[in-house]
Amino acid sequence: MSSRRCSYRAQVLALVALAAPAGAANLPGWEDTPFLKQVVSRAAGKHRHVLVLVERGLCDGCREMRRALVSLGASDAFERARYDAAAGEGRDVARRYNVVVFPTLLLLGPDAVERDRVTGPMSAALLARRVEAIRAGRDTLDRLDRRAARRPSDLKLALRVGTGWALRGERAPAERHLRRVIEGDPDNRRGLAAPALRALGDVLHARSLGRHAEAARELGTLVKRFPRAADARKALPGLALALARSGRTPAALALLVKRAADAEGHARVARFTLELGVHEALGLEHARRATALAPRRASLWELQARLLQRLGRHGEAREAWKRVEGL
């Protein structure tokens, strides 16, 4: 084989490796994409619980979660498995447990029933406390729900419980708790109504239930009532997607472009075009603005690389993937 062909093959293999999310190599003691049935069977034989990490792509939060899990080290109390929600067995795991936010760490009993979950990045110490509390039966969602019923004035607890049910796709209990929060904090003075509206629209209706018209209504209410709230900014991607899935793609794109004032704002535009397969050239323009403003964020370079690939600009895509590797 000629040196030119060897070089091309090496480039292709490198591109494939970079395109895949980081896996078991970054998590010693974790199995990468095993069949969940086998993991659970092994856990049952050893009377262990199962920790299941579900990721998607090279999200910044996923990287932070992996670092926290590495700091935790190994434990004989758990079997451990990692999945990419966009591929193979990971798709089935994400669908079975309604994983709609990434990263999500599921804690399953040896019967494969979910005890509870942890979402988003956090410190290793806090993560260790959360996992141990769930394993010991403390602070599980069922238990917190019963506590919330006894403490109807505790809106912070109601928000936590309602968001937990929304993540699982359980509409009735999610709406019961979250509506109570919205009614109890009508002006968002306690900073509770805005995240409750976001959980209702983005997590429950859009991600969990796929009810996009309802999602657009709830998230539109959030952005209109509390435009300066952090949750209103965080809700923009969900609102745009809900609008698009309701047949209002131009309005969705215009909303994101209008509010693209920083790296994350430009990234929102780029992600939208990539996910929906529309106006990728505009998405690439915004992806480049995002990386110019935040050049150390690997997820932004990945976004740029994927848009370049979509547009058939493979040489430039390889260079962008190299930047991902360097971070």
N, C-alpha and C positions, 0 to 999 in steps of 0.2 A: 504494500500500500504506500502511495506517495506521501511525502511529508506534508503536502498541501491538504490531502484528504485526511491525514491524521489530525492536522491542526483544526480542520473544520469539524471533525467528529468530536474533538475535545471541547470545542466551543459549544456545540449542541448539548453535550452531556453536562457541561457547566451550567448552561442556561436552564436545563431541566431541573438540575439540583437546586439552583437558586429559586426557581419558580415554586418549588414545593415548600410548605411551611416547615420550620424547624421541628424536629420530632424527638425521638427517644434519646438521641445523642446528647441533648441538652437537659435531659431528665434521667439521671442515673437511677436505676431501680424501677423505672416505668416501662411497661410494654407499649410498643407503638402499633396501634391499630390491630389488636388481636380480635378474635371473635368474642363478643361480650358473653355469649352463653358459656364458653369455656372458662372465662375469667370468673364468672359467678359460680360455676360448678366447683372450681378450685377453692374459691373463698368459702363455700358452704362446707367443703370437706375439712377446712382448717378453722372453721368457726370465726371467720374474719369478715369485716366489712370491705366494701370496694370503693376506692376513690377513682372517679372517672373525670378526666380533664377533656373538655370539648372546646376546640379552638376553630378559627377560620382565618386562613391566610396569616400574614405577618403583622397582625394588629399590635399596636403599641402595648395595649393592656395585656395581650397574650404573653408578650415578652416579659412584662413585669410579673405576671402570675408565675411563669416558669422560674424566674429568679427566686421568688418567695418559696416555691416548692423545693427548689434545690437546697435552699437554706434550711428547710425543715428536715431534710435527710430522710432516710428510710425508717420504716416502722413495721414491726411484726403484726400490728393491729389491722393492716390493710393489704389487699391486693390493689395494684395501681395500673391504670391503662389510660392512654392518651389517644384522642381521635381528632381528625380533621372533618368538620361538619360538612364539607363540600365534596367528600370522596368516600366511596365504598361503604364499609361498615360504619364509618362516622356519620353518613347520612341517615342510616337506620337508627343509630343511637340518638342523634339529635331529634329525629322525628318521634321516636318512642317516648322520650322524656320532655318533648316540647322545649328544646333548647333554642332560644331565640335571641339571646344576648351572649356576646363572646368577650372574654373567656367565661365559661361556666364550669365550676367544679361541683360535680354531683357526688353525694355520699349515699351509696346503696347498701342495703342490708344483704346478708347472704342469700336472701330470697329474691334479690334483684329489685325490690321495691325501694323507691326513693325515700330516704329519711329526710333529706333537705338538700339545699344547694347554696353555693357561694358564688356571687357574680362580681366581676370587676377586679382590678388589682388592689392589693393591700399589703401591708408589711407581713413578713414571715411570722412575727410574734402574734399579731392579730389573727392571721389565718390559722395558726396552730390552735389558738383559743377557740375560734369558731368551729373548727373541725372536731375538736375534742368535745365541745359542748353538744354538738349534733350527735356524735357517736354515743355519748352518754345519755342521750335522750333529753337534754336540756335545750331550750331555745329552738326546738324544731317548729316548723310552721303550724302544725296542728296544736301544739302546746301554746304557742303565742296567740293563736286564734281564740282559744278558750280564755286566755288572760285578757285579751282585748274585750271579750264579751262581758267580763266582770268589771272592766274599767272603761266605760263608754266615753268618758271625757278625755282620755289619753289619745290625742290625735296623732302624736308621733308614732305610737304603737300601731294605731289603725293604718297609718301610711305604710309602715313596714310590712304589716300583715297583708294589706291589700295589694301592695306591689309583689309580694311573694306569690299570692294566688294568681296575679296577672301573668307572672313569668311561667306559671304552670298551665296557663290557658283556661283557668277555672273562672268563668265569667261571673256567676252569681255571687260567690264570696268576695271576689275582687271588687265588683261594683258596690257591694254593700259597704265595705270598709272605705273605699276611696270616695264615694259620694258623701259619706259622713265627714270626711276630712275637708272636702270642698265647701260643704255647708257650714262647717265649724270655723273656717278661716276664709271668709268670702273676699277679703281684701288682700289676701296673701301676706298679711303683716307678720305672721309667724313663719313664713317661708314654706308652708305646707301645701297650700292649694295648688301652686304651680307644679310641683313634682307629682301631685296626685292626678292632675289633668294629663300630664305627660305619660304617667303610667297607664291611665285609661286609654288614651289615644294610641300611643306608640307601642307600648308593650302588649296590652290586651287586645285591642281591636285590630291594629295593623299587623303586628308580628305573630301573635298567638292565634287569632281567629281569622285573619285575612278579611276583615270587614272594613274595607277601605273608605267607604263613604262616611261611616261612623267615625273612623279614625280622623279623617280630614275635619269633621265637625268639631271633635274634641280638641284637636291640636290647633285648629284655627281659633277656637275660643281662648286657648292658652296664650297664643301669640298676640291676640287682640286685647285681652284683659290685662295681661302682665308682660308687656313688650320688653321691659328691662330686666326681667328675671332670667337668671342663668338657665333655667329649664326651658324658657322660651327659645333661647339660642340652640340648646341641645335638641329641641324638638324639630328644628327645621328640616333635617333629613327625612324624618318620619312623615312630616307634613307634606313635603315635596313628593315623596313616594306615594303617599295616600292619594294626593291629587292626581298624579300620573296614572295610578291604577284605577282611578275613577274617570279616566278619559280627559284629563285636563293637563296634559304634559307641557304645553307652552307656558301655562300659568305657573306650573311647578318650577320650570327652569328659570323663568323670569324672577321668581321669588328668591331662588338661591343666588343668582348672579347679582341681584340688587344688594344682597346682604353679604357679599364676599369681600370682607375688609381686612382679613388676616389669613394666616396660613391655613387654619382650619376651615375658614369660609371658602377659600379657593378649593380646598380638598373636597368640600361638600359638593361643589359643582362637578368636579372631576369624577367622583364616585358615582354621582347620579347618572352622568352620561355613560359611564362604563357599565353600570348595572342594567340600564334600560337599553343600551345599544343605540343611543341617539346622540347626534352632534358630538362625536368623539373628538373632532378637531378642536372644538371649543373646549372640551374637557381637558385635552392635552395642554392647551394654553393656560388653563387655570392650574393644572397639575404642576407646570413649570413655575408659575408664580408661587405656588405653595412651597416647592423645594427651595426656591430662592430665598424665601423668608425663614424657612426652618430646615436648613440643609442637613441636620443631624438626625432627622426622623426617617428611619428606614421605611416605614409604611408609606410615606409620601413618594419616595423613590420607586417603591414597588408599584404604586398607583401609576406613576409616569411610565414605567416599563410596560405595564399591561396595556395602557392606552397606545403606546408605540407599536406593540405587537398587533393590537386590533387594527391599527392603521397600516400594517404591513411594513413598518420601518424597523426591520429586525436588527440592523447594525446598531442603530441608536438604542434599541431596546436592550441589547447585550451590554452596552455601556451603562445604562441605568441599573441593570441587575448587578453589575460589578459594584456600583455604589451601595446597593443593598448589602452585598456581601461584606463590604468594608465597614459597615456599621453594626 
